[in-house]
Amino acid sequence: MNPFEMVVAIIVVVTIGSVLKARYGVRKDQWGNEVHVPTGADTAENARLRDEIRTLRDRIQVLERVVTDNESGARIDREIEALRDKNKV
């Protein structure tokens, strides 16, 4: 491999690396450290996961209330059916 081909190969490798960094949202901060900047898809996925966690926490609260209540079995049956109805939606 002659020196010209070596220079071209180095330029191609550096260019591909820069394109991949830009594609995956890697930027440099003010100190020169590479950091990941969330893209629109990341933000949407995070919002969806937060909603799912909120829903699961609500379900856990209902289950804890059902388990800790000492009232009649009819109330427990109603709570379980309410959870099943929510899960079907």
N, CA, C and O atoms as a GROMACS GRO file, in nm:
protein
  356
    1MET      N    1   0.085  -0.116   0.000
    1MET     CA    2   0.000   0.000   0.000
    1MET      C    3   0.090   0.123   0.000
    1MET      O    4   0.179   0.138   0.084
    2ASN      N    5   0.065   0.210  -0.096
    2ASN     CA    6   0.148   0.330  -0.103
    2ASN      C    7   0.096   0.438  -0.008
    2ASN      O    8  -0.015   0.424   0.043
    3PRO      N    9   0.172   0.542   0.019
    3PRO     CA   10   0.132   0.645   0.116
    3PRO      C   11   0.000   0.714   0.080
    3PRO      O   12  -0.076   0.749   0.170
    4PHE      N   13  -0.028   0.733  -0.048
    4PHE     CA   14  -0.154   0.798  -0.087
    4PHE      C   15  -0.274   0.712  -0.049
    4PHE      O   16  -0.373   0.764   0.004
    5GLU      N   17  -0.265   0.582  -0.074
    5GLU     CA   18  -0.375   0.492  -0.037
    5GLU      C   19  -0.394   0.490   0.114
    5GLU      O   20  -0.507   0.482   0.162
    6MET      N   21  -0.286   0.495   0.189
    6MET     CA   22  -0.294   0.496   0.335
    6MET      C   23  -0.366   0.621   0.384
    6MET      O   24  -0.448   0.613   0.476
    7VAL      N   25  -0.337   0.736   0.327
    7VAL     CA   26  -0.404   0.862   0.365
    7VAL      C   27  -0.552   0.853   0.335
    7VAL      O   28  -0.635   0.894   0.417
    8VAL      N   29  -0.587   0.802   0.217
    8VAL     CA   30  -0.729   0.788   0.179
    8VAL      C   31  -0.799   0.692   0.274
    8VAL      O   32  -0.912   0.718   0.315
    9ALA      N   33  -0.735   0.581   0.310
    9ALA     CA   34  -0.796   0.485   0.401
    9ALA      C   35  -0.820   0.547   0.538
    9ALA      O   36  -0.924   0.524   0.599
   10ILE      N   37  -0.726   0.624   0.587
   10ILE     CA   38  -0.742   0.690   0.718
   10ILE      C   39  -0.857   0.789   0.712
   10ILE      O   40  -0.938   0.796   0.805
   11ILE      N   41  -0.866   0.865   0.606
   11ILE     CA   42  -0.975   0.963   0.591
   11ILE      C   43  -1.110   0.893   0.588
   11ILE      O   44  -1.205   0.940   0.649
   12VAL      N   45  -1.120   0.781   0.517
   12VAL     CA   46  -1.245   0.706   0.509
   12VAL      C   47  -1.285   0.653   0.647
   12VAL      O   48  -1.402   0.663   0.685
   13VAL      N   49  -1.192   0.597   0.721
   13VAL     CA   50  -1.222   0.543   0.853
   13VAL      C   51  -1.268   0.654   0.948
   13VAL      O   52  -1.366   0.636   1.020
   14VAL      N   53  -1.200   0.767   0.948
   14VAL     CA   54  -1.238   0.880   1.035
   14VAL      C   55  -1.375   0.934   0.996
   14VAL      O   56  -1.455   0.968   1.083
   15THR      N   57  -1.403   0.942   0.867
   15THR     CA   58  -1.533   0.992   0.820
   15THR      C   59  -1.645   0.898   0.862
   15THR      O   60  -1.749   0.943   0.910
   16ILE      N   61  -1.625   0.769   0.845
   16ILE     CA   62  -1.728   0.672   0.888
   16ILE      C   63  -1.751   0.682   1.038
   16ILE      O   64  -1.866   0.678   1.082
   17GLY      N   65  -1.646   0.696   1.115
   17GLY     CA   66  -1.661   0.712   1.260
   17GLY      C   67  -1.739   0.838   1.296
   17GLY      O   68  -1.823   0.835   1.386
   18SER      N   69  -1.712   0.947   1.227
   18SER     CA   70  -1.784   1.072   1.254
   18SER      C   71  -1.931   1.061   1.218
   18SER      O   72  -2.017   1.112   1.289
   19VAL      N   73  -1.961   0.994   1.108
   19VAL     CA   74  -2.101   0.975   1.067
   19VAL      C   75  -2.174   0.889   1.170
   19VAL      O   76  -2.288   0.919   1.205
   20LEU      N   77  -2.110   0.784   1.217
   20LEU     CA   78  -2.175   0.699   1.317
   20LEU      C   79  -2.197   0.773   1.448
   20LEU      O   80  -2.301   0.756   1.512
   21LYS      N   81  -2.101   0.855   1.490
   21LYS     CA   82  -2.120   0.935   1.611
   21LYS      C   83  -2.239   1.028   1.596
   21LYS      O   84  -2.322   1.040   1.687
   22ALA      N   85  -2.249   1.094   1.482
   22ALA     CA   86  -2.361   1.186   1.459
   22ALA      C   87  -2.492   1.110   1.455
   22ALA      O   88  -2.594   1.158   1.504
   23ARG      N   89  -2.490   0.992   1.398
   23ARG     CA   90  -2.613   0.912   1.386
   23ARG      C   91  -2.665   0.870   1.522
   23ARG      O   92  -2.786   0.870   1.545
   24TYR      N   93  -2.577   0.836   1.613
   24TYR     CA   94  -2.618   0.788   1.745
   24TYR      C   95  -2.618   0.898   1.851
   24TYR      O   96  -2.631   0.868   1.969
   25GLY      N   97  -2.605   1.023   1.811
   25GLY     CA   98  -2.620   1.136   1.902
   25GLY      C   99  -2.505   1.158   1.997
   25GLY      O  100  -2.527   1.205   2.109
   26VAL      N  101  -2.384   1.127   1.958
   26VAL     CA  102  -2.268   1.151   2.043
   26VAL      C  103  -2.212   1.289   2.009
   26VAL      O  104  -2.174   1.316   1.895
   27ARG      N  105  -2.207   1.375   2.109
   27ARG     CA  106  -2.155   1.511   2.091
   27ARG      C  107  -2.047   1.535   2.194
   27ARG      O  108  -2.032   1.459   2.289
   28LYS      N  109  -1.971   1.641   2.175
   28LYS     CA  110  -1.869   1.680   2.272
   28LYS      C  111  -1.921   1.795   2.356
   28LYS      O  112  -1.980   1.890   2.305
   29ASP      N  113  -1.897   1.787   2.488
   29ASP     CA  114  -1.938   1.896   2.575
   29ASP      C  115  -1.828   2.002   2.577
   29ASP      O  116  -1.732   1.995   2.500
   30GLN      N  117  -1.843   2.101   2.666
   30GLN     CA  118  -1.749   2.214   2.667
   30GLN      C  119  -1.608   2.175   2.708
   30GLN      O  120  -1.514   2.249   2.683
   31TRP      N  121  -1.592   2.058   2.771
   31TRP     CA  122  -1.460   2.012   2.813
   31TRP      C  123  -1.400   1.912   2.715
   31TRP      O  124  -1.289   1.863   2.737
   32GLY      N  125  -1.471   1.881   2.607
   32GLY     CA  126  -1.421   1.788   2.507
   32GLY      C  127  -1.458   1.644   2.532
   32GLY      O  128  -1.414   1.555   2.459
   33ASN      N  129  -1.539   1.618   2.635
   33ASN     CA  130  -1.583   1.481   2.663
   33ASN      C  131  -1.700   1.445   2.572
   33ASN      O  132  -1.786   1.528   2.543
   34GLU      N  133  -1.701   1.322   2.527
   34GLU     CA  134  -1.810   1.277   2.442
   34GLU      C  135  -1.928   1.237   2.529
   34GLU      O  136  -1.913   1.157   2.622
   35VAL      N  137  -2.046   1.292   2.500
   35VAL     CA  138  -2.168   1.262   2.573
   35VAL      C  139  -2.277   1.224   2.475
   35VAL      O  140  -2.277   1.267   2.359
   36HIS      N  141  -2.371   1.143   2.522
   36HIS     CA  142  -2.484   1.101   2.440
   36HIS      C  143  -2.597   1.203   2.455
   36HIS      O  144  -2.641   1.231   2.566
   37VAL      N  145  -2.643   1.258   2.343
   37VAL     CA  146  -2.753   1.353   2.344
   37VAL      C  147  -2.878   1.277   2.300
   37VAL      O  148  -2.880   1.222   2.190
   38PRO      N  149  -2.982   1.272   2.383
   38PRO     CA  150  -3.102   1.196   2.346
   38PRO      C  151  -3.168   1.253   2.221
   38PRO      O  152  -3.179   1.374   2.204
   39THR      N  153  -3.210   1.163   2.136
   39THR     CA  154  -3.280   1.203   2.014
   39THR      C  155  -3.430   1.204   2.039
   39THR      O  156  -3.474   1.172   2.149
   40GLY      N  157  -3.507   1.239   1.940
   40GLY     CA  158  -3.653   1.240   1.953
   40GLY      C  159  -3.708   1.103   1.984
   40GLY      O  160  -3.803   1.090   2.061
   41ALA      N  161  -3.651   0.999   1.924
   41ALA     CA  162  -3.697   0.863   1.950
   41ALA      C  163  -3.670   0.823   2.094
   41ALA      O  164  -3.752   0.757   2.157
   42ASP      N  165  -3.553   0.862   2.147
   42ASP     CA  166  -3.521   0.832   2.287
   42ASP      C  167  -3.619   0.900   2.380
   42ASP      O  168  -3.666   0.840   2.477
   43THR      N  169  -3.651   1.024   2.353
   43THR     CA  170  -3.743   1.100   2.437
   43THR      C  171  -3.882   1.038   2.436
   43THR      O  172  -3.946   1.027   2.540
   44ALA      N  173  -3.928   0.998   2.319
   44ALA     CA  174  -4.061   0.936   2.308
   44ALA      C  175  -4.063   0.802   2.383
   44ALA      O  176  -4.161   0.771   2.451
   45GLU      N  177  -3.959   0.725   2.370
   45GLU     CA  178  -3.951   0.596   2.440
   45GLU      C  179  -3.948   0.617   2.591
   45GLU      O  180  -4.012   0.543   2.665
   46ASN      N  181  -3.874   0.718   2.637
   46ASN     CA  182  -3.869   0.748   2.780
   46ASN      C  183  -4.007   0.788   2.832
   46ASN      O  184  -4.046   0.745   2.941
   47ALA      N  185  -4.080   0.867   2.757
   47ALA     CA  186  -4.214   0.909   2.799
   47ALA      C  187  -4.307   0.788   2.807
   47ALA      O  188  -4.386   0.776   2.900
   48ARG      N  189  -4.297   0.698   2.709
   48ARG     CA  190  -4.381   0.578   2.709
   48ARG      C  191  -4.349   0.491   2.830
   48ARG      O  192  -4.439   0.437   2.895
   49LEU      N  193  -4.221   0.476   2.860
   49LEU     CA  194  -4.182   0.394   2.975
   49LEU      C  195  -4.225   0.457   3.106
   49LEU      O  196  -4.264   0.386   3.199
   50ARG      N  197  -4.219   0.590   3.116
   50ARG     CA  198  -4.266   0.658   3.238
   50ARG      C  199  -4.415   0.634   3.258
   50ARG      O  200  -4.459   0.609   3.370
   51ASP      N  201  -4.494   0.642   3.150
   51ASP     CA  202  -4.637   0.615   3.159
   51ASP      C  203  -4.663   0.472   3.204
   51ASP      O  204  -4.751   0.447   3.286
   52GLU      N  205  -4.586   0.378   3.150
   52GLU     CA  206  -4.604   0.239   3.189
   52GLU      C  207  -4.569   0.217   3.335
   52GLU      O  208  -4.639   0.144   3.405
   53ILE      N  209  -4.464   0.280   3.382
   53ILE     CA  210  -4.426   0.269   3.524
   53ILE      C  211  -4.535   0.329   3.612
   53ILE      O  212  -4.568   0.273   3.716
   54ARG      N  213  -4.589   0.443   3.571
   54ARG     CA  214  -4.696   0.507   3.649
   54ARG      C  215  -4.817   0.414   3.659
   54ARG      O  216  -4.877   0.401   3.766
   55THR      N  217  -4.853   0.350   3.548
   55THR     CA  218  -4.965   0.257   3.547
   55THR      C  219  -4.937   0.138   3.638
   55THR      O  220  -5.025   0.095   3.713
   56LEU      N  221  -4.818   0.084   3.631
   56LEU     CA  222  -4.783  -0.030   3.716
   56LEU      C  223  -4.783   0.008   3.864
   56LEU      O  224  -4.824  -0.073   3.948
   57ARG      N  225  -4.738   0.128   3.897
   57ARG     CA  226  -4.742   0.172   4.037
   57ARG      C  227  -4.885   0.183   4.087
   57ARG      O  228  -4.916   0.145   4.200
   58ASP      N  229  -4.975   0.234   4.001
   58ASP     CA  230  -5.115   0.242   4.039
   58ASP      C  231  -5.173   0.103   4.065
   58ASP      O  232  -5.248   0.083   4.160
   59ARG      N  233  -5.139   0.009   3.980
   59ARG     CA  234  -5.188  -0.127   3.998
   59ARG      C  235  -5.134  -0.189   4.126
   59ARG      O  236  -5.205  -0.260   4.196
   60ILE      N  237  -5.007  -0.161   4.158
   60ILE     CA  238  -4.949  -0.214   4.281
   60ILE      C  239  -5.020  -0.156   4.402
   60ILE      O  240  -5.044  -0.228   4.500
   61GLN      N  241  -5.052  -0.027   4.398
   61GLN     CA  242  -5.124   0.034   4.510
   61GLN      C  243  -5.260  -0.032   4.530
   61GLN      O  244  -5.301  -0.058   4.644
   62VAL      N  245  -5.330  -0.059   4.421
   62VAL     CA  246  -5.460  -0.126   4.432
   62VAL      C  247  -5.442  -0.265   4.489
   62VAL      O  248  -5.519  -0.306   4.576
   63LEU      N  249  -5.342  -0.338   4.442
   63LEU     CA  250  -5.320  -0.473   4.494
   63LEU      C  251  -5.284  -0.471   4.642
   63LEU      O  252  -5.331  -0.555   4.718
   64GLU      N  253  -5.202  -0.375   4.684
   64GLU     CA  254  -5.168  -0.364   4.826
   64GLU      C  255  -5.292  -0.334   4.909
   64GLU      O  256  -5.309  -0.389   5.017
   65ARG      N  257  -5.376  -0.247   4.858
   65ARG     CA  258  -5.498  -0.214   4.930
   65ARG      C  259  -5.590  -0.336   4.940
   65ARG      O  260  -5.650  -0.360   5.044
   66VAL      N  261  -5.600  -0.412   4.832
   66VAL     CA  262  -5.684  -0.532   4.832
   66VAL      C  263  -5.632  -0.634   4.933
   66VAL      O  264  -5.710  -0.694   5.006
   67VAL      N  265  -5.502  -0.652   4.937
   67VAL     CA  266  -5.444  -0.752   5.025
   67VAL      C  267  -5.454  -0.710   5.171
   67VAL      O  268  -5.480  -0.794   5.258
   68THR      N  269  -5.435  -0.582   5.200
   68THR     CA  270  -5.431  -0.538   5.340
   68THR      C  271  -5.569  -0.511   5.398
   68THR      O  272  -5.582  -0.505   5.521
   69ASP      N  273  -5.671  -0.495   5.317
   69ASP     CA  274  -5.806  -0.471   5.370
   69ASP      C  275  -5.861  -0.599   5.432
   69ASP      O  276  -5.840  -0.709   5.381
   70ASN      N  277  -5.931  -0.583   5.545
   70ASN     CA  278  -5.987  -0.698   5.615
   70ASN      C  279  -6.139  -0.702   5.602
   70ASN      O  280  -6.207  -0.759   5.686
   71GLU      N  281  -6.192  -0.641   5.497
   71GLU     CA  282  -6.336  -0.640   5.478
   71GLU      C  283  -6.380  -0.770   5.412
   71GLU      O  284  -6.302  -0.864   5.398
   72SER      N  285  -6.505  -0.772   5.373
   72SER     CA  286  -6.563  -0.896   5.318
   72SER      C  287  -6.498  -0.934   5.185
   72SER      O  288  -6.434  -0.852   5.120
   73GLY      N  289  -6.516  -1.057   5.147
   73GLY     CA  290  -6.460  -1.110   5.024
   73GLY      C  291  -6.522  -1.048   4.900
   73GLY      O  292  -6.462  -1.052   4.793
   74ALA      N  293  -6.640  -0.990   4.912
   74ALA     CA  294  -6.706  -0.929   4.797
   74ALA      C  295  -6.626  -0.809   4.747
   74ALA      O  296  -6.616  -0.787   4.626
   75ARG      N  297  -6.571  -0.732   4.838
   75ARG     CA  298  -6.493  -0.616   4.796
   75ARG      C  299  -6.367  -0.660   4.722
   75ARG      O  300  -6.327  -0.599   4.623
   76ILE      N  301  -6.305  -0.765   4.770
   76ILE     CA  302  -6.187  -0.817   4.703
   76ILE      C  303  -6.222  -0.862   4.562
   76ILE      O  304  -6.147  -0.837   4.467
   77ASP      N  305  -6.336  -0.928   4.548
   77ASP     CA  306  -6.379  -0.970   4.414
   77ASP      C  307  -6.400  -0.851   4.322
   77ASP      O  308  -6.362  -0.855   4.206
   78ARG      N  309  -6.460  -0.745   4.373
   78ARG     CA  310  -6.482  -0.624   4.292
   78ARG      C  311  -6.349  -0.562   4.250
   78ARG      O  312  -6.334  -0.520   4.135
   79GLU      N  313  -6.254  -0.555   4.341
   79GLU     CA  314  -6.123  -0.498   4.310
   79GLU      C  315  -6.051  -0.580   4.202
   79GLU      O  316  -5.990  -0.524   4.111
   80ILE      N  317  -6.058  -0.712   4.214
   80ILE     CA  318  -5.992  -0.798   4.116
   80ILE      C  319  -6.056  -0.780   3.979
   80ILE      O  320  -5.987  -0.774   3.878
   81GLU      N  321  -6.188  -0.773   3.976
   81GLU     CA  322  -6.257  -0.752   3.849
   81GLU      C  323  -6.223  -0.615   3.790
   81GLU      O  324  -6.209  -0.602   3.668
   82ALA      N  325  -6.211  -0.514   3.875
   82ALA     CA  326  -6.173  -0.380   3.826
   82ALA      C  327  -6.034  -0.384   3.764
   82ALA      O  328  -6.010  -0.320   3.661
   83LEU      N  329  -5.943  -0.458   3.826
   83LEU     CA  330  -5.809  -0.471   3.769
   83LEU      C  331  -5.812  -0.544   3.636
   83LEU      O  332  -5.740  -0.507   3.543
   84ARG      N  333  -5.892  -0.646   3.626
   84ARG     CA  334  -5.903  -0.719   3.499
   84ARG      C  335  -5.959  -0.629   3.390
   84ARG      O  336  -5.913  -0.632   3.276
   85ASP      N  337  -6.059  -0.547   3.425
   85ASP     CA  338  -6.118  -0.455   3.325
   85ASP      C  339  -6.016  -0.354   3.278
   85ASP      O  340  -6.012  -0.323   3.159
   86LYS      N  341  -5.934  -0.300   3.369
   86LYS     CA  342  -5.831  -0.205   3.332
   86LYS      C  343  -5.727  -0.268   3.240
   86LYS      O  344  -5.677  -0.204   3.148
   87ASN      N  345  -5.694  -0.394   3.268
   87ASN     CA  346  -5.593  -0.465   3.191
   87ASN      C  347  -5.640  -0.492   3.047
   87ASN      O  348  -5.558  -0.497   2.956
   88LYS      N  349  -5.769  -0.510   3.026
   88LYS     CA  350  -5.823  -0.538   2.894
   88LYS      C  351  -5.820  -0.417   2.803
   88LYS      O  352  -5.817  -0.430   2.680
   89VAL      N  353  -5.821  -0.298   2.862
   89VAL     CA  354  -5.823  -0.174   2.781
   89VAL      C  355  -5.695  -0.147   2.720
   89VAL      O  356  -5.679  -0.048   2.649
   0.00000   0.00000   0.00000
